[in-house]
C-alpha cells in the first residue's frame, strides 16, 4: 500500500511539473474571436445593460428635503451634511458610464463584421437591431454623465464630457478636453436618431407579411420575428430611445442649463408629446399606475409591461427592499425616513395645499382627509403594514421600537417608507418569505409630468402646441387618478390654470409626490436651481399632540447645482477643466 501511494504521489508531482513548465492555454478570448462568435460579440453590448443606473434604486432622496436615513454610513447622508467633494461623490457616473460607452463603442466597431447568422437577410437584421440598441444605450449613458458632471467653467462656458466615439486602446490619447454641453447634447440626439432608425417601436411578433417594414421587404414573417419579436421585449427599442431623449431635453431646457445650450422648452415639450401621443395621449394615462409596484400579476415571463411602465428590468424574487426599509417591529432596518417636508407637500383630498385657507387642514388631526397618496407612499403613525396588518406606532409614547429615535433602526422623522415595498413579505426569522419585484427604468408618469412641465413653460397651462393636450390636461389626469378634488371638480387646479407661475409650482409639486423615493428629487432641485438647503424636518408625537422637530440640516454651496469632475481625473489629465467651485 505504501509503494502504491508513493507511485501515485510521484505521478502527481511529475504532472504538476509539466504544468509548471508548459502552462495550459488560458480561457481568454481575443477580440478577433467576436467575428465568428456572435455570443461573445453580443456580450460587449450586454455589458451596457448591466451598467444601467436604472437597474437598482439609489434612494438619493436622502440627500434632499424629502428623506433622511438612520444609517450613519449612508453616502447621501454624508454629502447632504457637508461632506460632498470631488473625491467623495456618490453621484459620480464618470467611471461607470464612460466604461459602458467604451464597451458600446467597441461593439459598434465590430458589429458589421460579426457573423450574426448564416442567412444574409437575418444577419443584416440582427446587426441593425443590436447596433440600434447600442446607440440607444450610448445616449442614455451620455445623459447620466451630463446630469452628474456637466457644469460651468470659470470662464463661463457650460461643459459636458469628452466625446469618445471610437473604442480606446492602450495607444489612445486619454488626455482629452471636455466638449461643450451643446456638443454633447447634439451627439446624444444623433444617437437617439440612429436608434430610432434601426429599431422597431416595440419588440412584438407580427402575423402578416404587410407588417414587415419596407426596408426588410421580402423577409419572411418567421425570420422577422426571430430578430424583432417579443423575446427581446426588455431591451432597447425606438420607443425607449424617445423616452431617453425626453429626459435629456428636460434637463437641457431647465434653468441650470438653458443658457449653455440650444434645447428649448418647446423642443422638450414636443419630444415628450410624441411619447404621450404614441401612448394614446391623456387617455392612455394608466388608471392603476399608482400602485404598479404591487401589481406583479401584470408582469409575465414574456417581458410585457403594464400600462404604467415604458421600460423595465426583469423581475426577481427577494425581500431586500423590505429588509432595508420595514420598521423594526416588522424585522426591518427602517433605513429611509420620509420627512415632514414631504408629508406637508401632500394636499388635502379636496385638492388644496394644506397652507391654503380653503383646504380645511386640521393641525390637531394632520392625516385626516389628506391626499390618498400620503397613506399609500408613507407609513404614518397608526398605519397598518406587513402580512398580518400590524399597527405601526411612530409616536414617542407608542410603546414599540417603531417610535421616534427609540433605537438605531427606528425612524428619525416620525415616518417610514411604504412605497415600493411588498407588504406581503414576511421578515420574521421563523417564517421568512420573499416576493417578486421589478424595477422600472422609465415610467409613463415621468413622461407625462415631463410634458406638463415643458408644455407649461413653452405654451402656458392650457396651450397645446402641436398636440391635442395641454399641461393642464395632464395634471388634471394625474390628480384625478390620485383621487383629488372629486367633490369639487378640483377647484384648486381650476383656480391656477390661467396662471403660468402657479401652474409651474403645482406641476413641480405633483412631480415631487408622484416620483418620490425613485431618485428624481435631487436632480430636479438642481436643474430648477431651487433651494438645496431646506432643513429636513420631522414630527414628535406624544399624548396625541404633534410637535414639529428639526432633524437634519442640509449643507450645500451654490456651485453644487452642478457636480464635479472626479479629483483623480483632474490629477491625471491636464486637458480637463473642472466645474466652477470644485
N, C-alpha and C positions, 0 to 999 in steps of 0.2 A: 504494500500500500504506500510506504514511504517513497519507494522508487517511482511509482506511478504518479504521485504528487509532484516529485522533482521533475519528471519529464514534462508534465503539464505546465509547471512554472517556467521551465526553460523555453518551451514553445511560446508562452505568453511574452517573455522578455524579448525573444527574437522578433516576434511580431511587432512589439512596441518599438524596437529599434528601427525596423523597416519603416514604420510610420514616421519616426523622427527624422530619418534621412530623406524620405520621399513622401512628403505630406500629400494627403488626399486632395483632389480638386475641390475647391470651395464652392458652395452652392450660391454663388453670386452671379447674377445675370448681367452681362454687359449691355449697354444701351442698344447695340446693334440687334440684340435679340428681339426688340419690340416689333421689328418689321415682319417677322414670321410668328410671333407670339402675341396674339391680339389681347389675351388676358393681361399680360404684362403691360402692354401699352395702355389698356384701359385703367390699370392701376394708377398711372400718373394722373388721370382725370379724377379718379375716385378719391385721391388724396385731397383734392379740393373740397369735396363733400365732407370729409372727416374733419376739416379745419373750420367749418362754418360756425361762427359765434352763435348763430341761431339754433344750434343743436342742443343747447342747455340754457338754463335760467341763470342770469347773472345776479339778480337781486341788487342791482346798483342803486335801487331806490333808497338804500341805507345811506347813500351819500347826499340825499336830498331832504326836503322838509316832509316827505311822505312816510319815512320809516327810520327806525334805529335798530341796532342789533344788540342782543345781550352777550354776544361773543366778543371779548376784548381783542381777539386776534383778527377780527374781520377787517380786511384791507380797505373796504369802502368806509367803514367807521373811522379808520385811521386817517384817510385823506380828508374826510369831512371835518375832522377836528384839528387840521393844521399840518398833516404830515405828507402832503402831496408835493412831489418834486420830480424832476426829470429823470432821476434814478430810482424813483419809487412811484410807479404809475400803473395801477391795476387796470386802467382803461386802455393801456397800450395795445395796439394791433400791429406794431411795426414788424415784429418777428413773425407772428403767426400769419398775417395776411400777405406779407411780402414773400414768405416761403410758399404759401399757396399759389401765388401768382407765378413764382418760379416753376413749380410743377406744371401749372396750366400752360405756361409758355413752352415748356419742354414738350408737352403733349401736342400743342398746336404745330410745333416744328417738325414732328414726325408723323402726324396723323395721315397725311396724304399718301405716305409710303407704306402704311401698315396693311397687311393682308387681312382685312376685316372679314371677308367671306370669299368663297370660291366664285360665286356668281358675281359678275361685274356690277350689275344693277344693285344688288343687295350691298355690295361693298361700298358703292357710292352713297347709298342712303345711310349706312352705318357711319361713314365718315362725316357726312353732313350733320347727322344728329349729334354725334359726340363733339364735333367742333363747335356746334351751336351751344351745347352745354358748357363748354369751356369758356366761350365768350361771355355767356351769361354769368357764370361764376366769377370770372375776372372782373366784371363790372361790379358785382356785389362786394368783392374784396376791396376794390377801389373805394367804394362808398365807405366801408368801415375804416379804411386808412384816412380818408378825408375827415370823417366825423371825429376820429381820435386825434389827428395830428395836423390838420390844416390850420393855418393861423397867419397873423400879420407879422411881417418882419419889422425891424426897427426903421427901415426905410419907407414903410407904409405900403408894402406890396403883399397881397394875400397869396400865400404859397401853399402848394399841395405837397406832393411827394415826388421823388424821381420816377419818371415814367419809364418802365422797362418792358419792352415788348418781345424780346428775344431771350432764350434761355442763357443764363450766365454760366460761364466756365471759369476754371482757375486763371485763365488768361484775360478775363474780362476786366474792364476798368470799373471798379466799385465806387470810386470817388466821384459820384455824380451829383450835380446840383439839383435842387428841388425845382420841379416845374411849377408854373403858376396854378392856382386853383382853377382858373378858367380852362387851361390846357388839360388838366386832369378831368374836368367835367366833360370836355369835348371827347376825350378818349373813352370815358365811361359811356357817353351817349352812343359813340361809334360801336362799342362792344355790344350794347343792347340792340342796336340795329342789326348787327350781324347775327345775334341770337334769334331775333325775330325772323330774319330771312331764312335761316337754316332749320328752325324748329317748328313743329306744329303748335297750334294754340294750346292743345292738351294732348296727352297720350291716351288715345281711345281707339278701340278697334273700329274699322269701317266694315260695311257689309255690301257695298255696291261699287262697281268699277268707277262710277261717276264721282265718287268721293276721293279718288286718288288725285292728288294735286297735279296741276298741268306739268310742272317740271319733272314729274315722275311718270309721265304718260306711257302706257304700255306695260307698266309693272303690275304684277298680279296682286289681288287683294291679300292673299296669304303672305306674300313677301313684304308688302307694305306693313301689315300688322305685326310681322316678325320684328320689324325695326321700330315702328312708331305706335305700337299697340299698347294696351292697358298695362302690360307687365312693367312698364317704365314710369308709371304714374308719379312716383315720389321724386323724380329727377327734374332738372331744369326744363322749362317749356317757354314758349313765347309769351304766354300769359304771365308767368312768374317774372320774366325779364321786364315786362311792362311795369310790374309792381316794384321792382328794384329801381327803375327809372323814377317812379313816383317818390320813393324815399329820398333819392339823391336830389331831385329837383326841389322838394320841400326844404331840404337842408340849404341848398344854394340860394333860394329865394328869401330865406329868413334874415332878420335884421343883422345877425352877427356875420353874415357872409355876403349880403346882397351888393355891397359897394365894391366887391372884388371880383365879380363875375357877371355874365350876361343873362343868366337864367332869371326870368321874371315870374311874378305870381301867376300871370295869365298862362304861361307855359306850364307851370306846375299844376294849375287847375285843369288844363287840357289833358295832360298826361294822366292825372287821376280820373278825370271824367271818362277817358277812354276805357279804363279798367272797370269803372262802375257801369258804363253802358254795356260792356260785354257780359256783365253780371245781371242785366235786366234793370239797370237804373235803381231808383229808390225802392221800387217794388221788389228788387232782389235782395234787399237787406234782410238778413236771416232773423226771423222772429224768435228763434230759440237760441240765438247766438250768445246770450249772456252766460249760460252755464255749459259752454262747449266742453269744459274740462271734465265734466262728469258724464258726458254722453258718449261713452266709448262704444255703445251699441251702434253708433253711426259709423264707426270705423271698421272696415272689412279688411281681410287679409289681401284683398286685391288692390289696396293702396288708394281707394277712393276717399274723397273728403266730404265732410258735412258742409252744409251751405255756408257756414261761418268761416271756413278755412280755405284760403287760396293756395297755401303750400304748407306742408308739414313734414316733420321727420317721421320715421317709422314708430310704431307703438312698441312699448316694452312693459314688462311687469315688474313692479318694485314697490317699496314703501319708503324710499329715501326722502322724498319731499315731506311726507308726514312725519318721519322720524326727526327731521330737522325743525319742523315748524308747529307740530301739535303742542298744546300746552302740557305742562308737567304731569297733570293728573291723567292724561292720555298717553303717558310714557314718551312724550316728545321733548325736544330741547328748546322749543319756543323762540327760535333764533331771530326771526324778523318780527318787529313790533310796530304796527301802524301807529302814526302819530295823531294827536288831537287836531293838528293842522289839516290832515287829510279828512278826518271824520267831519270837521266843520265845513269842508268843501261839498259834502253831500247835501243837496237841498231838502226841503220838505216834500212830502208826497204831492202837495199841490203845485210843485214846480218852482216855488220861490226860494231864493237863498235864505239861510237862517238869519242873516243880517237884515233882511227886508221886513218892514213893518207888516206886510201882508202875509208873512209866512206862518204866523201863529206858532212860532217856536217857543217852547217852554223849557227854560234852562233847568228847572227842577225835575223835568222828565225829558232829558235831551234826546232819547232814542225813540220817542213816540211820534208816530206819523211822519217818519223820515223816508227818504228815498229808499225803495226796497233793495237797491244795490248795496246799501250800507251793511245790512244784515247778511247779504249774500257773499260779500267780499271780506268782511271783518268780523272777528269774534268779539262781541261786546259783553259787558257784564250781564250775566243771565242767559247768554246764548246756550243752545244745546249743540253738542258736537260728538263725533265718534260713533262707533257701531251701536252703542247702547243708548245714544241720545243723552249723554251725561250733561248736566248743567255746569257751565264754566263760570266760576265766580272770580272776577278780577279785582274785586274790592279789597281794600286793606284788611277789612274785618270779615272776609268771606270764609275764613277757616280752612283754606286749602293752599297748596303750593302754587296755584294759579294766580294768587293775589299779587298785587304790585310789589316788586322787589323783595319777595319772600326768600328766594334762593337764586342761584346763578342762572338757572334756566327759566325763571319767572319773567313776566313782562316788565319792561321799564316804563311803559306808557299807559298801561291800563287796557291794552288791546293785544289781540293775537291775529295772525293771518288765517283767513279761511279760504280765500280764492286760490285756485289751482289744486287744492287738496281733496283727495278722495275720503269722504267721511266714512266709507265702508272699509277702510283699512283698520286693522286691529294691531296695536303695537305691544299688547300685553305679552310679556315673555313666555307665558304659559300657553298662549293661543295666537301667536303672531300670524298675520295674513298679509298678502300683497294684493295689488290691483293693477289693472292696465292703465298706463298713462301715455300721452303723446304730446309732443312739443310742436306748437305751430311755429312755422318760420315766418309766415305772413298771414295775418288775419284780415278778412274783408273789412272789419270795423276800422282797422287802421287806415285802409284805403278810403273809406267813406269820410272819416274825420280829416284826412289829408285834403280831400276835395273841398270839404266845408271850409277849412282854414284858407286854402289858396283862393277859392272862388269868392269868399267874402272880401279878401284883400284886393282881388282883381276887379270884381264887378259889384261888390256890395252884397248885403244879406240876401236879397231876392233876385239878383242878376243871375242869368243862366249862361251867358257866353254862347258857346257852340252847342250847348246841351239843353235838355228839357227840364232840368232840375237845378235847384239853387242850393246855396249853403243853408238857407232856412229850411228847405225841404228835407235835407239830410239830417239836420239837428232835430227837426220835428220827429223824424222816424226813430232816431236814437233815443230821444226822451220818451216817446210813446212806448217803445219796447221795454224801457225801464219801468214803465208804469206811472210816469209823472203826469200831472195835470189832467187826469182822466175826468175829474169832476168839474173842471172849469175851462176846458178847452186849451189848457196850458197857457193861462193868461200871462204868465211872466214872459214866455217866449214871444207871444204876440206883442208885448209891450216894448220889446227890443228889436223887432225885426226890421225897423226902419233906421236903426242906429248902428252904423258900422263898428264903432268903438265898443259899444255894449255887446254886440254880437261877437266880436273878437274875444272878449273876456269869457263869454258863455261857451264858445267853441273850445277855447283852451281849457276851461274847467271840465267840459264833457270829455275831452281827451284825457285829462288827468284821471277822471273817475273810471272811464271805460278801459283804459290801458294800465291801470295801477298795478304795480308789482311785476310788470312784464318788461321792465328795463328801458322805459321811454323817458321818464321824468327828468333824469339828469341831463340828457341830451336836449330835451325840449327847453328846459330853463336856460341852457347855454345859448341855443340858437335864437331864442327870443330875447336874450340879454335882459332877463328878469332876475330878481334878487336871489342869489345863491345862498345868502347868509341868514335866511329866516330860521330862527332857532326852532329846534324840534320840541314840541310840547306834548304833554300827556294829561292824564286826569287821575286824581286820587279820590277814590270813592270810600266814604266811611259814614256810617249811620245814615245811609241813603242821601248823603249830600255829596255834591260834585265840586271838587276844588281843582282848578287848573294848576298844573305844575310845569316848570321848565325842566326839560330832560337833557338836552344836549345842544350846545352852541355850534354853529357852523363857522368855519374859518377859511374863507376863500378871498383871494385878491382879484382885482378887476381883470388882470391878464389871464386868469384861469377860465375865461369864457372860451379859450382855445387851449388844447392840450399841448404838451411838449414833444419835441423830437427826443428820443432816448439819449441820456447823457453819454452812454458808451459809444453811440453812433457819432455824436459830436466830437468825441475824442479821436475816433478813428479816421474821420473823413472831413477834411477842411473845406470841401466844396459845399457842405451842408450849412444852411443858415438856420439858426434857432428861432423859434417864435418869440415875439417880444415879451419880455418879463421873465422868461425861464433861464 
